[in-house]
Amino acid sequence: MNLNPGEVVYVIIRNPHAQNVANVQEAAVVRHPDSPNQLALFLYETYYPLTDEVAVYTTEEEAEQAYQEAFGSLEMDEQFYG
């Protein structure tokens, strides 16, 4: 995937405090401030290295579909207590 600074992408990110909780999050593709020749994802006021190990989706729909395939969804009769 060829990404450029300024593009908006979507990633699935896990909650660091509850590993069984994940969600789709919008992120910006930017130049890493410490390494201007490298791209990074900027989300939650933090720069994350943009590597081949990060699954990046160009649309929210793609990310949501990947999320459903990986984590499933709550059925209507299931309840989430958080």
Secondary structure by P-SEA (a helix, b strand, c coil): ccccccccbbbbbcccccccbbbbbbbbbbcccccccbbbbbcccbbbbbcccccccccaaaaaaaaaaabbbbcccccccc
